[in-house]
Amino acid sequence: MAWHTRPDEYGGLRGLDLGALGIPPLDAYVGHYLQASGRRDGIVPFHVAFALFRFAVIFEGIAARAAAGNAASDDASEAGKLGPAFARRAVELVGA
């Protein structure tokens, strides 16, 4: 998911100079994972969109707990703002 979100969106990598940071492009990273795991099925957009939507829902829950005053973290209201950002990234992947 990190390759699909910006640094201000929960520490994502989107928009950064990955080469300068020594981070491989997503395709190379996934290729290495597949080789090391022995899997051949790969990662399709559905997998990433599902994960992004899942995080969007989690962040929405954090926002609701912050609004109710029973959040576990002092910065829950800020983290809660990430829900729409993650949902937008997921929609970008599914092409809606």
Secondary structure, DSSP 8 states (H G I E B T S, - for coil): -GGGS-TTTTS--TTS-HHHHT---HHHHHHHHHHHHT--S---HHHHHHHHHHHHHHHHHHHHHHHHT--SSTTHHHHHTHHHHHHHHHHHHHT-
